Amino acid sequence: MIPEELLCLGERPLLVICDYDGTLAPIAVHPSRAFPQRGAAQALEALQRHGKHRLVVLTGRRAQEVHGFLGVAGLRVIGLHGLEWPGRPEQPRDRAAIQQIVSRLPQVEGMWLEDKGWTLAVHYRDTPEPLQPKAAALLAAVPLPEGWEAMPGKKVCEYRPVGYGKGWAIGQLALEHPQHHPVFVGDDRTDEEGFAAVLGLGGTAVKVGGGESLAPYRLGNSLEVVELLTLWARGCG
Ligand SMILES: O=P(O)(O)OC[C@H]1O[C@H](O[C@H]2O[C@H](CO)[C@@H](O)[C@H](O)[C@H]2O)[C@H](O)[C@@H](O)[C@@H]1O
């Protein structure tokens, strides 16, 4: 159920920042199968047409993948936890660091690598369930090159250069839109830094699904996310 407070967030127009996996799309067995929740593209289009609100998708994926799934013309997508910012020069890639991390990874059954060029995600969803906690612990303990950090997510460990992240990106977006009330909707542990940032800015944090979170508001699943975006597009907010 959508908390009523989310339908009356005040007089300021909204800066809606939405995560992709688990938020606009249900979690799938493989990243290539994470199709958007039914109605998500239409809800995003409607929100974009709303004259006052601003809308951004902020994801750990490459931005082009999210565009491929959503197909919403003119949608602003910030990728790779803030490293990939449309309109800004491409960041240099540190391939040597990624290769070093790969060479230090543990051997775990079912584990596979998603090399995103600038960052690396190591997935263990296909690892037999009893081995998954150990896989998570081993991946978190991999010694990293200087200036790199590990971020645990849903059956994944992401390695990325420090200095970015969803919290950082939300701070940048809030500076661009000082008249708007920032709202961040996300589902994963990697989204907690975004919740902390948006709350620090006096904005609203909405967690999708179960699990501990800093976010004061909850939605049950991506279907409710679509409902909420649609209501905001109609002017409730
Ligand atoms: O920031 P997000 O948009 O939430 O992206 C986070 C990561 O999502 C993807 O992995 C996760 O979703 C997959 C599809 O549902 C799932 O199979 C996997 O277990 C999840 O970890 C994506 O593959 C990563 O690159 C993103 O960083």
The ligand as an ORCA input file, in Angstrom:
! r2SCAN-3c Opt
* xyz 0 1
  O      21.332      0.391     -9.280
  P      20.418     -0.609     -9.907
  O      19.683     -0.072    -11.090
  O      19.519     -1.276     -8.920
  O      21.392     -1.764    -10.464
  C      22.102     -2.568     -9.519
  C      22.697     -3.783    -10.207
  O      21.600     -4.438    -10.846
  C      21.878     -5.606    -11.631
  O      22.016     -6.714    -10.771
  C      20.907     -6.954     -9.934
  O      19.726     -7.165    -10.725
  C      19.754     -8.377    -11.543
  C      18.470     -8.406    -12.352
  O      17.332     -8.359    -11.548
  C      19.909     -9.606    -10.646
  O      19.964    -10.787    -11.444
  C      21.187     -9.455     -9.802
  O      21.281    -10.531     -8.887
  C      21.146     -8.132     -9.028
  O      22.359     -7.934     -8.313
  C      23.048     -5.400    -12.564
  O      23.476     -6.620    -13.097
  C      24.211     -4.658    -11.924
  O      25.156     -4.289    -12.924
  C      23.693     -3.377    -11.274
  O      24.754     -2.622    -10.725
*
